[in-house]
Amino acid sequence: MKCITACKHVGFSEKQCRLNTVSDGILHLNGKPAARGGVFQQAGDICYNRLLFFWAARTMTASKSGFIGQIFSRNMLVCIFTGFTSGLPLYFLINLIPAWLRSEQVDLKSIGLMALIGLPFTWKFLWSPLMDAVRLPVLGRRRGWMLLTQAGLLAALAAYAFLNPRNHLPLIAGLSVLVAFFSASQDIVLDAFRREILSDEELGLGNSVHVNAYRVAALIPGSLSLVLADRMPWSEVFVITSLFMLPGLLMTLFLAREPVLPPAVPKTLKQTVVEPFKEFFTRKGIASAVCVLLFIFLYKLGDSMATALATPFYLDMGFSKTDIGLIAKNAGLWPAVAAGILGGVWMLKIGVNKALWLFGAVQAVTVLGFVWLAGFGHFDTVGTGERLMLAAVIGAEAVGVGLGTAAFVSYMARETNPAFTATQLALFTSLSAVPRTVINSFAGYLIEWLGYVPFFQLCFVLALPGMLLLLKVAPWNGEKTQDAGR
């Protein structure tokens, strides 16, 4: 009877307890000595072990069912669409536009300056309060903004079909700024929407699905569009590429559901921007806070600059757009996805601090692969050997990017205060985007001044200051101390 009481205590019905503990009850009556705490102290070891097995089997079955249900849920499907539609316009700007300009004989200086079109990504936190507070008249607070930004992106991407780099370079720059603005605005609302539809238990899986779908989106402008550009006019390529925004629009209209939340009081600019900064500097102290911000700025500087003009570099090496589309982009995508997943699992064992050291070292060393490849100079003929060399260099760099990004994003999330997570993380990610925009805009000038080999050597050197700052912001054995202080 005591065994049945213990059984009922862990959540089973009396019928289930009688069916599964009758033999244990007999053993208890025969005087099995007790050795467990709580309600099992009087029930005996045999009863405890039997109940533990029964409870674990039931829990594992329920967990498996719940896990499978989460994977194939509507929310995870929505995360696939949000990741894809968020990544497409960014990779359009950083992969397809430079390839288009270089193939039309635009000089590297001008192409490098086009990196400045990404400035909206570094300032998006300034207008995020507006998108959070203003409800559009259609589809609701989140889906209304999603529809507006996605429709704007579809139209803007297609508009490139009417422009020519030889005659319309200023218009192309202006249109690219508009695309960046729509893309950054879409990121604001999609990040908020995803956080509101996902439960705390779904956040890890949902964000992983989103990030990997984001990377898969690179296959369209970075691979398919380049292959098509060897076979049809650029105007047709841009129209076809723009149509890949349609899945996101259809998701917004028919699949996504407006989050059911109580109406939020609009935050003031001070609450949204000033207070998170004030809290961060107060919590960390001025000196430590400055070190953290410098680290966020510098950690991926070298890697980011090395890939700023990657597509023009491949073209200058003698590879065709088809080579780049089928080899370089695919060799870069899947290793980055795999490294991101494996890096996340590995961090569970070694912690964020050690991951920043180890993954950062890999991220920096793989930049030297570009030094090696550039040392061969222009290939007069491109055969299997040259293509394998390109795939090896890009694949290795992608592993470094995947590992480094996994640790870097986890670090930024860890440095936020739960009361200001969304705003502080937006500020951190905006700061981390500065190298990709402002600093990388000088890459073309540096390449024409130094040449490719010294340029990539410089990129490796620029990866080192961020690593040195780890001594202050993430000491190798400092994880437990930091956790204890939270």
C-alpha positions as CSV (number, residue, x, y, z in Angstrom):
1,M,0.0,0.0,0.0
2,K,2.8,2.4,0.8
3,C,4.3,1.6,-2.6
4,I,1.0,2.5,-4.2
5,T,1.0,5.8,-2.2
6,A,4.5,6.6,-3.5
7,C,3.4,5.8,-7.0
8,K,0.4,8.1,-6.8
9,H,2.7,10.8,-5.5
10,V,4.6,11.0,-8.8
11,G,1.5,11.5,-10.8
12,F,-0.1,8.2,-11.7
13,S,-3.7,7.1,-11.2
14,E,-4.5,4.4,-8.6
15,K,-5.3,1.9,-11.3
16,Q,-1.9,2.5,-12.9
17,C,-0.2,2.1,-9.6
18,R,-1.9,-1.2,-8.7
19,L,-1.1,-2.6,-12.1
20,N,2.5,-1.7,-11.9
21,T,3.5,-2.0,-8.3
22,V,1.7,-5.1,-6.9
23,S,4.9,-7.2,-6.9
24,D,6.8,-4.3,-5.3
25,G,4.2,-4.1,-2.6
26,I,4.7,-7.7,-1.7
27,L,8.4,-7.2,-1.6
28,H,7.8,-4.3,0.8
29,L,5.6,-6.4,3.1
30,N,8.4,-8.9,3.2
31,G,10.5,-6.3,4.9
32,K,12.7,-4.8,2.1
33,P,14.8,-2.2,3.9
34,A,14.2,1.4,3.0
35,A,17.0,3.5,1.5
36,R,15.4,6.4,-0.3
37,G,14.2,9.8,0.8
38,G,10.8,11.4,0.7
39,V,7.7,9.3,0.1
40,F,10.0,6.4,-1.1
41,Q,11.7,6.1,2.3
42,Q,8.9,3.7,3.5
43,A,8.3,2.1,0.2
44,G,11.6,0.4,-0.2
45,D,14.4,0.2,-2.9
46,I,12.6,-2.3,-5.1
47,C,9.5,-0.2,-5.2
48,Y,11.6,2.9,-5.8
49,N,13.5,1.4,-8.7
50,R,10.3,0.0,-10.3
51,L,8.5,3.3,-10.0
52,L,11.5,5.2,-11.3
53,F,11.7,3.0,-14.4
54,F,8.0,3.3,-15.0
55,W,8.0,7.1,-14.5
56,A,11.1,7.5,-16.7
57,A,9.6,5.4,-19.5
58,R,6.4,7.5,-19.4
59,T,8.3,10.8,-19.3
60,M,10.6,9.8,-22.2
61,T,7.7,8.8,-24.3
62,A,5.9,12.0,-23.6
63,S,9.1,14.0,-24.2
64,K,9.8,12.2,-27.5
65,S,6.2,12.9,-28.6
66,G,6.5,16.5,-27.6
67,F,9.9,17.0,-29.2
68,I,8.7,15.5,-32.5
69,G,5.6,17.6,-32.3
70,Q,7.7,20.7,-31.8
71,I,9.9,19.9,-34.8
72,F,6.9,19.5,-37.1
73,S,4.8,22.3,-35.6
74,R,3.4,25.3,-37.4
75,N,5.8,27.5,-35.5
76,M,8.8,25.7,-36.8
77,L,7.5,25.9,-40.3
78,V,7.0,29.6,-39.8
79,C,10.6,29.9,-38.6
80,I,11.8,28.3,-41.8
81,F,10.0,31.0,-43.8
82,T,11.2,33.8,-41.5
83,G,14.8,32.7,-41.8
84,F,14.7,32.3,-45.6
85,T,12.9,35.6,-46.3
86,S,15.2,37.4,-43.9
87,G,18.4,36.1,-45.4
88,L,17.5,36.5,-49.1
89,P,17.8,40.3,-49.3
90,L,21.0,40.5,-47.3
91,Y,22.8,37.9,-49.4
92,F,21.4,39.6,-52.5
93,L,23.3,42.8,-51.4
94,I,26.5,41.2,-50.3
95,N,26.8,38.4,-53.0
96,L,24.8,39.2,-56.1
97,I,25.3,43.0,-56.4
98,P,29.1,42.9,-56.2
99,A,29.2,40.1,-58.8
100,W,26.9,42.1,-61.1
101,L,29.0,45.2,-60.8
102,R,32.3,43.5,-61.3
103,S,31.0,41.6,-64.3
104,E,30.0,45.0,-65.8
105,Q,33.6,46.3,-65.2
106,V,32.9,48.5,-62.2
107,D,36.2,49.2,-60.4
108,L,36.9,47.6,-57.0
109,K,36.9,51.0,-55.2
110,S,33.3,51.7,-56.2
111,I,32.3,48.1,-55.3
112,G,33.9,48.4,-51.9
113,L,32.1,51.6,-51.2
114,M,28.9,49.8,-51.9
115,A,29.3,48.2,-48.5
116,L,28.1,51.5,-47.0
117,I,24.6,50.6,-48.3
118,G,24.4,48.3,-45.3
119,L,24.3,51.2,-42.8
120,P,20.6,50.7,-42.1
121,F,21.5,47.4,-40.5
122,T,23.7,49.2,-37.9
123,W,21.0,51.8,-37.1
124,K,17.9,49.8,-37.1
125,F,17.4,50.1,-33.3
126,L,16.6,53.8,-33.9
127,W,13.3,53.1,-35.6
128,S,12.4,49.8,-34.0
129,P,10.3,51.6,-31.3
130,L,8.1,53.0,-34.1
131,M,7.5,49.5,-35.5
132,D,6.8,48.2,-32.1
133,A,4.3,51.0,-31.2
134,V,2.4,51.7,-34.5
135,R,-0.2,49.2,-35.6
136,L,-0.9,49.2,-39.3
137,P,-4.6,49.0,-40.4
138,V,-4.2,45.5,-42.0
139,L,-3.3,42.1,-40.6
140,G,-2.3,43.3,-37.1
141,R,0.6,44.7,-35.2
142,R,3.3,42.3,-36.5
143,R,1.9,40.8,-39.7
144,G,1.0,44.3,-41.1
145,W,4.7,45.4,-40.9
146,M,5.8,42.0,-42.2
147,L,3.5,42.4,-45.3
148,L,4.7,46.0,-45.9
149,T,8.4,45.2,-45.7
150,Q,8.2,42.0,-47.8
151,A,6.1,43.6,-50.5
152,G,8.6,46.5,-50.6
153,L,11.5,44.1,-50.9
154,L,9.9,42.1,-53.7
155,A,9.4,45.3,-55.7
156,A,12.8,46.8,-54.9
157,L,14.7,43.6,-55.9
158,A,12.8,43.4,-59.2
159,A,13.6,47.1,-59.9
160,Y,17.3,46.3,-60.5
161,A,16.1,44.8,-63.8
162,F,15.7,48.3,-65.2
163,L,19.1,49.6,-64.3
164,N,22.6,49.3,-65.8
165,P,25.8,49.8,-63.8
166,R,27.4,51.8,-66.6
167,N,24.7,54.4,-66.7
168,H,22.9,54.2,-63.4
169,L,25.5,53.5,-60.6
170,P,24.1,56.3,-58.3
171,L,20.6,55.0,-58.8
172,I,21.8,51.5,-58.0
173,A,23.4,52.7,-54.8
174,G,20.2,54.5,-53.8
175,L,18.1,51.5,-54.6
176,S,20.5,49.3,-52.6
177,V,20.1,51.6,-49.5
178,L,16.3,51.2,-49.9
179,V,16.7,47.4,-50.0
180,A,18.9,47.5,-46.9
181,F,16.3,49.7,-45.1
182,F,13.4,47.3,-46.0
183,S,15.6,44.3,-45.0
184,A,16.6,45.8,-41.7
185,S,13.0,46.7,-40.9
186,Q,11.9,43.3,-41.8
187,D,14.4,41.8,-39.4
188,I,13.1,44.0,-36.6
189,V,9.5,42.8,-37.0
190,L,10.4,39.1,-37.7
191,D,12.7,38.9,-34.6
192,A,9.8,40.3,-32.5
193,F,7.2,38.1,-34.2
194,R,9.4,35.0,-33.7
195,R,10.0,35.7,-30.0
196,E,6.2,36.2,-29.4
197,I,5.0,33.0,-31.1
198,L,7.7,30.7,-29.6
199,S,7.4,29.5,-26.1
200,D,10.5,29.5,-23.9
201,E,10.9,25.7,-24.6
202,E,10.8,26.3,-28.4
203,L,13.2,29.2,-28.5
204,G,16.4,27.2,-29.0
205,L,14.9,25.0,-31.7
206,G,13.1,27.8,-33.4
207,N,16.2,30.1,-33.5
208,S,18.3,27.2,-34.8
209,V,15.8,26.6,-37.6
210,H,15.6,30.3,-38.4
211,V,19.4,30.7,-38.6
212,N,19.9,27.7,-40.8
213,A,17.1,28.7,-43.1
214,Y,18.8,32.2,-43.2
215,R,22.0,30.6,-44.4
216,V,20.2,28.3,-47.0
217,A,18.7,31.5,-48.5
218,A,22.3,32.3,-49.6
219,L,22.0,29.6,-52.3
220,I,19.6,31.8,-54.3
221,P,21.6,35.0,-54.9
222,G,24.9,33.4,-54.2
223,S,24.5,30.3,-56.4
224,L,21.3,30.0,-58.5
225,S,21.3,33.6,-59.6
226,L,25.0,33.5,-60.6
227,V,24.5,30.3,-62.7
228,L,21.5,31.9,-64.4
229,A,23.6,35.1,-65.1
230,D,25.9,33.0,-67.3
231,R,22.9,32.0,-69.4
232,M,20.5,34.9,-69.5
233,P,20.4,38.7,-69.2
234,W,20.9,40.2,-65.8
235,S,17.4,41.9,-66.0
236,E,15.8,38.4,-66.1
237,V,18.0,37.2,-63.3
238,F,16.8,40.0,-61.0
239,V,13.2,39.4,-61.7
240,I,13.6,35.6,-61.0
241,T,15.5,36.3,-57.8
242,S,12.9,38.8,-56.6
243,L,10.2,36.1,-56.9
244,F,11.8,34.2,-54.1
245,M,10.4,36.8,-51.7
246,L,6.9,35.3,-52.5
247,P,7.2,32.4,-50.0
248,G,7.6,35.0,-47.2
249,L,4.6,37.0,-48.4
250,L,2.5,33.8,-48.6
251,M,3.6,32.9,-45.1
252,T,2.6,36.3,-43.8
253,L,-0.8,36.1,-45.5
254,F,-1.9,32.5,-44.9
255,L,0.4,30.6,-42.5
256,A,1.5,33.1,-39.8
257,R,-1.0,33.9,-37.0
258,E,-0.9,37.2,-35.2
259,P,0.5,36.7,-31.7
260,V,-2.2,36.9,-29.1
261,L,-0.8,39.3,-26.5
262,P,-2.2,42.0,-24.3
263,P,-1.8,45.5,-25.9
264,A,1.6,46.8,-25.0
265,V,2.1,50.4,-23.9
266,P,4.4,52.1,-26.5
267,K,7.9,52.7,-25.0
268,T,9.5,56.1,-25.2
269,L,12.8,56.6,-26.9
270,K,14.5,56.9,-23.6
271,Q,13.1,53.6,-22.3
272,T,14.0,51.9,-25.5
273,V,17.5,53.2,-26.1
274,V,18.9,55.1,-23.2
275,E,17.8,52.9,-20.3
276,P,19.4,49.7,-21.8
277,F,22.7,51.5,-22.3
278,K,22.5,53.0,-18.8
279,E,21.8,49.6,-17.2
280,F,24.6,47.9,-19.2
281,F,27.3,50.5,-18.2
282,T,26.1,50.5,-14.6
283,R,26.2,46.7,-14.3
284,K,29.5,46.2,-16.1
285,G,31.3,49.4,-15.0
286,I,32.6,51.9,-17.6
287,A,36.0,50.2,-18.3
288,S,34.5,46.6,-18.6
289,A,31.6,47.8,-20.7
290,V,34.0,49.6,-23.1
291,C,36.0,46.4,-23.4
292,V,32.9,44.4,-24.1
293,L,31.8,46.8,-26.9
294,L,35.3,46.8,-28.4
295,F,35.3,43.1,-28.4
296,I,31.9,42.9,-30.1
297,F,33.3,45.3,-32.8
298,L,36.6,43.5,-33.3
299,Y,35.9,39.8,-32.8
300,K,34.8,39.2,-36.4
301,L,36.5,42.2,-38.1
302,G,39.3,40.2,-39.8
303,D,37.0,37.5,-41.1
304,S,34.4,40.0,-42.2
305,M,36.9,42.1,-44.1
306,A,38.4,39.0,-45.8
307,T,35.1,38.1,-47.3
308,A,33.9,41.6,-48.1
309,L,34.8,41.3,-51.8
310,A,35.0,37.6,-52.0
311,T,33.0,37.2,-55.2
312,P,35.0,39.8,-57.1
313,F,38.2,38.1,-55.8
314,Y,37.0,34.8,-57.2
315,L,36.2,36.4,-60.6
316,D,39.6,38.1,-60.7
317,M,41.2,34.7,-59.9
318,G,39.7,33.4,-63.2
319,F,36.7,31.5,-61.9
320,S,33.4,31.8,-63.8
321,K,30.2,32.8,-62.3
322,T,29.0,29.2,-62.7
323,D,32.1,28.0,-60.8
324,I,31.4,30.5,-58.0
325,G,27.7,29.5,-57.9
326,L,28.1,25.8,-57.9
327,I,31.4,25.4,-56.0
328,A,32.2,28.3,-53.8
329,K,28.8,29.0,-52.4
330,N,27.8,25.4,-51.8
331,A,31.2,24.6,-50.3
332,G,30.7,27.6,-48.0
333,L,27.1,27.0,-47.0
334,W,26.9,23.5,-45.7
335,P,30.1,23.5,-43.6
336,A,28.9,26.7,-42.0
337,V,25.6,25.1,-41.1
338,A,27.2,22.0,-39.8
339,A,29.8,23.9,-37.8
340,G,27.1,26.1,-36.3
341,I,25.1,23.1,-35.1
342,L,28.2,21.2,-33.8
343,G,29.5,24.4,-32.2
344,G,26.3,24.9,-30.3
345,V,26.5,21.3,-29.0
346,W,30.1,21.6,-28.1
347,M,29.5,24.8,-26.1
348,L,27.2,22.8,-23.8
349,K,30.3,20.9,-22.6
350,I,33.0,23.5,-22.7
351,G,31.1,26.8,-22.1
352,V,31.0,30.0,-24.0
353,N,34.3,31.4,-22.8
354,K,36.5,28.5,-24.0
355,A,34.4,28.3,-27.2
356,L,35.3,32.0,-27.9
357,W,39.0,31.1,-27.6
358,L,38.9,27.9,-29.6
359,F,36.4,28.9,-32.3
360,G,38.0,32.3,-32.6
361,A,41.4,30.8,-33.3
362,V,39.9,28.6,-36.0
363,Q,38.1,31.6,-37.4
364,A,41.3,33.6,-37.6
365,V,43.6,30.8,-39.0
366,T,41.2,29.9,-41.8
367,V,41.6,33.5,-43.2
368,L,45.2,32.4,-44.2
369,G,43.6,30.1,-46.7
370,F,42.8,33.2,-48.8
371,V,46.5,34.2,-48.6
372,W,47.5,30.8,-49.9
373,L,44.9,30.9,-52.8
374,A,45.7,34.5,-53.8
375,G,49.4,33.6,-54.0
376,F,48.8,31.5,-57.1
377,G,47.6,34.7,-59.0
378,H,45.2,34.6,-61.9
379,F,44.4,31.1,-63.3
380,D,44.6,31.1,-67.1
381,T,42.7,27.9,-67.1
382,V,40.4,26.6,-64.4
383,G,40.3,22.8,-64.0
384,T,39.4,20.3,-61.4
385,G,42.5,21.1,-59.3
386,E,41.8,24.8,-59.1
387,R,38.1,24.2,-58.3
388,L,39.1,21.8,-55.5
389,M,41.5,24.4,-54.1
390,L,38.7,27.0,-54.1
391,A,36.3,24.6,-52.4
392,A,38.8,23.7,-49.7
393,V,39.6,27.4,-48.9
394,I,36.0,28.4,-48.8
395,G,34.9,25.3,-46.9
396,A,37.6,25.9,-44.2
397,E,36.6,29.6,-43.9
398,A,33.0,28.6,-43.6
399,V,33.8,26.2,-40.7
400,G,35.5,29.1,-39.0
401,V,32.6,31.4,-39.6
402,G,30.1,28.8,-38.3
403,L,32.0,28.1,-35.1
404,G,32.9,31.7,-34.5
405,T,29.4,32.9,-35.0
406,A,27.9,30.3,-32.7
407,A,30.1,31.4,-29.8
408,F,29.8,35.1,-30.6
409,V,26.0,35.2,-30.7
410,S,25.9,33.2,-27.4
411,Y,28.3,35.7,-25.8
412,M,26.2,38.7,-26.9
413,A,23.0,37.1,-25.6
414,R,24.8,36.3,-22.3
415,E,25.8,39.9,-21.8
416,T,22.2,41.2,-21.9
417,N,20.0,41.9,-18.9
418,P,16.8,39.8,-19.0
419,A,14.9,43.1,-18.5
420,F,16.4,44.6,-21.7
421,T,17.3,41.5,-23.7
422,A,15.6,42.5,-27.0
423,T,16.9,46.1,-27.0
424,Q,20.4,45.4,-25.8
425,L,20.8,42.5,-28.2
426,A,19.7,44.7,-31.1
427,L,22.3,47.3,-30.0
428,F,25.0,44.7,-29.8
429,T,24.2,43.2,-33.2
430,S,24.0,46.6,-34.7
431,L,27.5,47.3,-33.4
432,S,28.8,44.0,-34.7
433,A,27.5,44.9,-38.2
434,V,29.6,48.0,-38.4
435,P,32.7,46.2,-39.7
436,R,30.5,44.6,-42.4
437,T,29.4,48.0,-43.6
438,V,31.7,51.0,-42.7
439,I,35.1,49.2,-42.4
440,N,34.5,46.9,-45.4
441,S,33.8,49.9,-47.6
442,F,37.5,50.6,-47.7
443,A,38.4,47.0,-48.8
444,G,38.4,47.9,-52.5
445,Y,40.9,50.7,-51.8
446,L,43.1,48.5,-49.8
447,I,43.1,45.7,-52.4
448,E,44.1,48.1,-55.2
449,W,46.8,49.6,-53.0
450,L,48.2,46.4,-51.5
451,G,47.1,43.6,-53.8
452,Y,45.2,40.5,-52.7
453,V,48.0,38.7,-50.8
454,P,49.0,41.6,-48.4
455,F,45.3,42.4,-48.0
456,F,44.4,39.0,-46.7
457,Q,47.5,39.0,-44.5
458,L,46.2,42.3,-43.0
459,C,42.8,40.6,-42.5
460,F,44.5,37.9,-40.4
461,V,46.3,40.5,-38.3
462,L,43.0,42.4,-37.7
463,A,41.5,39.2,-36.3
464,L,44.1,39.2,-33.4
465,P,43.0,42.3,-31.3
466,G,39.6,40.7,-30.7
467,M,41.3,37.5,-29.5
468,L,43.5,39.5,-27.1
469,L,40.4,41.2,-25.6
470,L,39.2,37.7,-24.5
471,L,41.7,38.0,-21.7
472,K,39.5,40.7,-20.2
473,V,35.9,39.9,-21.4
474,A,36.0,36.1,-21.4
475,P,39.0,34.5,-19.5
476,W,39.6,30.9,-20.3
477,N,38.6,29.7,-16.8
478,G,36.3,32.6,-16.0
479,E,33.0,31.0,-16.8
480,K,32.1,29.8,-13.3
481,T,33.1,33.1,-11.8
482,Q,30.9,35.1,-14.2
483,D,27.9,32.7,-13.7
484,A,28.2,33.0,-10.0
485,G,28.1,36.8,-10.2
486,R,24.8,36.9,-12.1
